[in-house]
């Protein structure tokens, strides 16, 4: 038995790219110069991914401003005063607010995928932002001449096109980032907002065939950023039953940093539906200590006692740098953790085999 193992997405950007982003923002370099730095970082990221032995790669999100806002980069109808997301250490992230319609993506994920696939023969997965996250940019008091119903219809169309474009460009799989799922239970403990998110994402997923949905996955985590999280204190018991109602074939679930992983695995086993596979997090991007392959192996074997091994895979808990300016984890640590995950999964596969 060979258990599948996949990265989640983002890798910390090299210093020269971070410097370049600052220079570009200050107007001291142009878009072509910045694109050259991004291409250099992408090539290095893919090369280092291959050195870890990872069977599946990502572009490390080297060209994305963030995992959540890449479709918005370049749009004019935005104000900066959108929803604020607080993290446990006191820092915040703020989404933009849509000011006019119709809503259209300015950038699609397949543009990142195409550049990555040109540089490697290995399978490449593509992360996209879930429609539910982007739904938060619509203001609570509405937009004159552009009702919420029309915005949601446009958003579903755009989210479908983002996923479909990546599948048609040859993505090994497409991962919907759904970190707002767990956060929604902090914003609305009744679960009503979570159910709205699930229904909205299913409106997108229902546009794909069963075969296509086998290659579409959903990632959940408590929102790692700058070595902090926004919703680790929210009980997984409130999220997981609804999570597996999403009509996707793969689920990537943060687990290494969870306080009671055995309980969480029990919840997964209880709610995982036929045809669904769960990839459990076996490395913690927020912990600066690099896990050993043996630790990873033992985490996988413990999971395999609760979740059927033929429905199990491994991943990192979260991306290592979901926002471009997050420098809390080094590239060296990120790739060391990925290598430990790959090797530990291989050791567990041998034991299970």
N, C-alpha and C positions, 0 to 999 in steps of 0.2 A: 504494500500500500504506500502510495506517495501522496502525502497531504499537500494541497495547494497552499502557497503563501504569497501574499501580495503587499506592496506598500500602500499607504493611504494616499499620499500625494506630495505635499510640499517638503522641500529641502531648504535649509538656510542658504541664503544667497551669499556668494563670495564678497569679500570687502570691496573689490573693484566695481562690482555691480551696485552695491549699496552706495558707494561714493558717486557712481554715475547717476543714480536716481536722484541724489541730492543736487548734483550739478545740473541735471535736466530741469528739475523743479525751479532752480534759480536762473534758468535761461542761459547757462554758460556752455552747454552742449546741445546739439540739435537731436531730433528724433533718430536720424540715421546713425549717429554716434552711439546713442543709447541702444539701438537695435544691435549694433556690433558687440557691445558688452553683453547683452542678453544672449546672443548666439554663442559667444565664448563660454559663458556660464552654463548654457544648455549642453554644449559638447562635453564639458568637464563633468557635469552631473551624470550624463548617460554613461560616460566612461567609468566613473567611480561606482555607479550602480552595477555595471557589468562585473566589476572586480569583486563585488560582494557575493557573486554567484546567484543573485536574484533571478528567478525564472521569468519575472514580469517586471517591467520598468515603468516609471513615469517621467515626465519632463521636469519634475521637481518644482513646478509652478514658477520657474525662474522669470518668466515674462509677465506674470500676473501681478497686479497691484495688491490683490488679496484673493483668497479662495471664493469670497462672497461677491465682490464688486466688479469682477472682470467684465461682465456684460455691460456695465454702466460707463466704463471709461470712455470719455469723449462725448457723452450725451449732454445736451444743453439744458434740457428741462428738468434740472435738479437743483435743490437747495441743500445746504449742508446740515440743516437742523432736523434730521430724522430721528428714528428710534435710537435710544442710547442703551447699550448693553454693558452692565456693570460686571466686573470680575471680582473674585474673592479678595484679591490684594488691594483693591481700591481703584485700579485703573479702569478705564472705560474704552469702548469702541462705539462709534456713532455711524449709523447708516445715513445715506442721503434721503431726501424727501422728494418724491415726484411732484412736479408743479404743473404739468400739462401732458395731454395725450396726443396721438396714440403712443403706447409704449412699444418700443422695439429695442432689441439687443444691439449695442454698437459693436460688440466683439463676440464671436462664437468660439466655443472651445476647440472645434476642429482645426482652427488656425494654429493653436499650440501643438496639437497632435501631429499635424502634417510636418511641422518643422522637426519634431522629435523623431518621427519614423524615417525621415531622410538620413538620420545619423546612426541608426542601429538596425540590425536584423532581428533583434529580440522583440517579443510581444510587448506592446505598450498599452497601458490602460489610461483612460482619460477621466479626470474628475470634473464634474459640473456642479453648479450650485442648484439646489432644489428650488422649485417654483415657490414653495412655502416661505423660504427665506426672502426671496425678492418681493413677495406679497407685502412685506413689512414696509416697503418704501411708499406705499399708497397712504396718504394722510387720513387720519381718522375723521376729519371734517369734510372729506371729499374734495373733488376738483370740479369747478364749474364747467359744464359741457362735456365732462368725461366721467360718467358714473362708475362706481366700483365694478359693476357687472361687466362693463365693456373692458375695463382694465384687466379683470380676471380672464376674460376670453382671450385678450391679446397675450397675456402672460402665459397661458396654457399653450397657445400656438408657438410662442417663442421658445418655451422650455422644451416642447416636443422637437422643434427644429434643431435646438442645441444638441440634444441627445442623438437624434437621427443623423445629424451631420457627422458626429464622431463615429457612430457605428458604420456609416457608409465610407468614412475615411480609413477604416480598418482598425479601429480600437479593439484590443483584446477583450475589454469590458469597459463599461461606462459606470462611474460611481457618482451617485447623487449625494452631495454633502448635506446632511440633515441635522446639524448640531443644534438648530433651534427647536428640535423635537423635545429634548429634555428640558431646555430652557422654558418652553411654553408652559410646563407644569409649575414653574416658579411664578410666571406671570399670571397664570390662571389655574389654580390647584383643582378646579372642578373637572379639568380635562376637556372642556369645550373647545379651547383654542387648539389643543393637540388634535382633536377630531377634525377640526376645520383644515388643519395642515395635512392630515392624512387624506382627507377627501380631495383636496386640491392636487396633491401629488398623484393620487390615483387617477384623477381626470387626465393627467399627462400620461401615466403608465398605461392606461387603457387604450391608448392609441397605437400600442405596439403589439405585435403577435406574441404568442406564448414562447416561440423560439427566440424572438428578440429579447424578451424579458429575462430569459436565462442569462443573458450577457449584461443585464442592468442590475446594479447593486445599490444599496443604501448604507451610508456610513452614519453612525451615531457616536457621539462622545460628549463630555461635559464642557467642550469648548476651550481646549488648551491654547493659551496665548501668553507670552512673556512669563512663562513658568507659573501661570495661574489658570484658573478655570471659572466658568460662570454658573455651573449647575451640578457640581459633583454631590452637593447635599440633597439633590432630588432623588427620591427612591426609584430605582429601576423598575420596581413593581408597578409603578404608574405608567411607565413608558412602554415596556416590552410587549404587552398584549396588543397595544395599538400599532406598534412598530411592525409587527409581523402581519398586520392587516394590509400593509403596503404590498401591492401586487408586483413585487420584484423577485428575482431569482436568487440574489446574493445579499447578505447582510454583513456589515463590518462593524463589530461591537467592541467598544473600549472595555477592557477587562483587567489589564495588568495593574492599573492604578485603583481598581475598585476595592473597597474595604472588605467585602465578603464575596469573593469570586465564586465560591461553591454555591451560595444561594442564587447568585445571578445565573449561573449555569443551569440550575434547576428551573428557573423561570424560562430560560431559553428553550430547554427541552420540552417544557410544558406547552409552549406557544408556537414553536417552529412548525410551519405548515408543510404539507407534502410538496416536494419539488423545490424547497428552499434550502440553501446551504448557508451556514454561519461561519464567518471568519472571526476568530476571537483575538483581541489584542494581547500580545505576549511581551511587548516592550513598551515602556513608559517614556515618551519623549520629554516629559517634564522633569523626570529624575535624572540628574547628571551622571549617575553611576551607570556604566554599561553592563547590561545583563550578560551572564555567561551562557554559552549554548546549552549547558546542562540545566540551568534554571529554566530556560525556554522549554527544553525537552520535558521537564517535570510539569510545567504548567500545561503543556499540551496533553500529556498522559493523564493528568488529573481531569482535564476537560473531557477526554475520550471515555472516561468512566461514567459520564453523565449524558453527553451528547453523542449519538452514534458517529463513529469515526468517518463513515462514508458521507457524512453531511457536515464535516468539520474542515476548517482551514485556519490559517493564522494570518495576522496582520500586525502592524503597529497600532497603538491605541488611537493616535491622531496623527495629523501631519506635524512635521517638525518646525515649520515656520509658516503658518497659514496667512499671516500678514507680512508684506515684504520687509517691513522695518523691524520685525521680531528677530533680535540677535541673541536671545537668551540661551540658545543651544548652538554649538559650533557644527560646522559641516563634518568635521572629523568624528565627533560624538554621534551624529546622526547616522553616518555610514557604518560606524562600528556597531551600533545597535541593530541596524538592518542586517549586517553580516551575522550577528549572533542569532537573530530571528531565523534567517535562512538555514544556518547550520543546526540550530536547535530543533527546527521543524524536521530537518532531515534525520536527526537522531531519533526523534519521536516516531517518525515514519518507519524506521528500521525496527523499532521495538514493537510497534503495532503490526508490522508485516510478519 
